[in-house]
């Protein structure tokens, strides 16, 4: 089942089971907490060498790495 979460008028969707397991794999960080990185004013965006995926790193209170391989 998918979980929907809205923050700053943006809807995030994730798998409920993966969300349950995620904190144990990532120092207690939940998907809901990780969404805050997308609105961090100090976010740094890096583009991989292939330029087909994007990695975002947040410099907030915790580090979030997000890779989006759907960039064209």
Residue pairs with C-beta under 8 A, 6 or more apart in sequence:
1 15
1 16
2 13
2 14
2 15
2 16
3 13
3 14
3 15
3 16
3 19
3 31
4 11
4 12
4 13
5 11
5 12
5 13
5 14
5 31
5 32
5 35
6 12
7 35
7 36
7 38
7 39
8 39
10 35
10 38
12 31
12 35
14 31
18 31
19 30
19 31
22 29
22 30
22 31
23 29
23 30
27 62
29 62
29 64
33 62
34 64
34 66
36 58
36 60
36 64
37 43
37 56
37 58
37 60
37 64
37 66
38 56
38 66
40 58
40 59
40 60
42 58
42 59
42 60
43 56
43 57
43 58
43 59
44 56
44 57
44 58
44 59
45 54
45 55
45 56
45 57
46 54
46 55
46 56
46 57
47 54
47 55
48 54
48 55
51 71
52 69
52 71
52 72
53 67
53 68
53 69
53 71
54 67
54 68
54 71
55 65
55 66
55 67
56 64
56 65
56 66
56 68
57 63
57 64
57 65
58 64
